[in-house]
């Protein structure tokens, strides 16, 4: 069962990207990722490459992790 009260779906204790589910029909787990623009919540594809950016950018990895842990981010629903 997939639950969606938070800014992500939860399945088997994993926090899943709403964007990946909506756009690709895939269940991809959210994680903290980094780019030149900063840290963000997103997913990786089957090759370990960035697949989605589901949040705004954060100045630190810790701030992004806290947003994921508490569900205190507004999910991006469009690429």
Secondary structure as GFF3:
##gff-version 3
##sequence-region A 1 79
A	DSSP	beta_strand	9	11	.	.	.	ID=ss1
A	DSSP	beta_strand	14	16	.	.	.	ID=ss2
A	DSSP	alpha_helix	18	24	.	.	.	ID=ss3
A	DSSP	beta_strand	31	35	.	.	.	ID=ss4
A	DSSP	beta_strand	38	44	.	.	.	ID=ss5
A	DSSP	beta_strand	50	53	.	.	.	ID=ss6
A	DSSP	alpha_helix	61	70	.	.	.	ID=ss7
###
